[in-house]
């Protein structure tokens, strides 16, 4: 309701309607609803969404914790007084804001911000407290002045002057500074970019302060339109303490996908690309990387955007701030502010900031590696799970099963023929053996009866097949017996037969 976005809500469940089709349709609708919310950059960072998706990790009431810390602070600093809490004016869950005043200056309004320490806090407690207090001594024409800053082992508290004009994002979206973040920026009524001269001037001022911080070795990495305060026609950077406290960047979900954006300097340039797009078109880009850009007030604007937000830029790496300052869009901008920057960072703290910066970049690189591996795995799973791949795998499985069946059949027949050959050679061995008798060719030898042939070897048990070759194995022995019988018939002589007397008993008897 606060964001005024129209979301694709699934159909309402009627009481008792438990049909499978209706439940499946409702599940698809709920999934589509969640996909829209989680793909929206501002909604996905909303506290209500995070509590719904991960209630265990977001069960703490940070408003109460912030009030406790602020109350303890007021005990030691009685000159401050809370006017009202500024509810949900920022996007961070663990950062709360209060409108303040000084007791002896009741008309002057200040803004107190309290923040819990984040996952990228690598400074020691002593160095952190010193670095946060040092911020109030920073003087630069494009850095918003800090009135008071302090930190302890668990959180930090910063007080700044409150600006009724608001931030650069408020100017782009025509929003009121005190309104909730979702209401101001989630669904603007009118989308309109800034004029070309504003884009050139604001862009040049922001690049100058980024160059200053990079030269000082001070990590930032938190540039976005809501972190740029407007003071007349001058842009001033906010929330320098965020990197010291280890808080995640507003655009981390974008640049963590690209492994070439792996330093805080390149992060600042990438975030500047988002900011320049928002100043030009009055809205954030729909996707990153950007394939094509809508018509812009100048081709020079598009050339800068192409060097930062295109797919080619993500692959080749971000340009430096010095390179952007030399581009035609910003090179001819004259800066009239003559205030001399002052920000002295002790050598010991510089070393601690350098080590902290390296740790932040190392954690980012490891996260990018995990995201890259997960995306590769997801692509492989979606590829193998597609219908086309499933059909291919089925066809290959059928071919493989047919091939294996054919090969097993060939192997089976080969084993069978080998067993046949061994059985046949055993049956024919009596014919080829020299000790086997041969029938005599002379007449005198016919009186000696031929020796009976040896019995054939028992045939091997045939495998289950339609062929019956084992019945042919006794044929050699049968042919040898026939040869002996024929030779005895041919050599038959009647003279060798004995005479016999026949008694005829066929006549009838008469008693």
ABEGO torsion letter per residue (X at the ends): XAAGBBBBBBBBBBBGBABAAAAAAAAAAAAAAAAAAAABAAAAABAAAAAAABAAAAABBAAAAAAAAAAAAAAABAABBBABBBBGABABAABBBBBBBBAABAABBBBBBBBBBBAABABBAAAAAAAAAAAAABBBAABBBBABBBBBAABBBBBBBBBAAEBAAAAAAGBBAABBAAAAAABBABBBBBBAAAAAAAAAAAAAAAAAAAAAGBBBGABBAAABBBBEABBBBBGAAAAAAGBBBAAAAAAAABAABABAAAAAAAAAAAAAAAAAAGBBBABOBBABBBBBABAAAAAAAAAAABAAAAAAEBBBAAAAAABAAAAABBBABABBBBBBBBAAAAAAAAAAAAAAAAAAAAAAAAAAAAAAAAAAAAAAABAAAAAAAAAAAAAAAAAAAAAAAAAAAAAAAAAAAAAAAAAAAAAABAABBBBBABAAAAABBBBBBBBBBBBBBBBBBABBAAAAAAAAAAAAAAAAAAAAAAABBAAABBBBBBBBAABBBBX
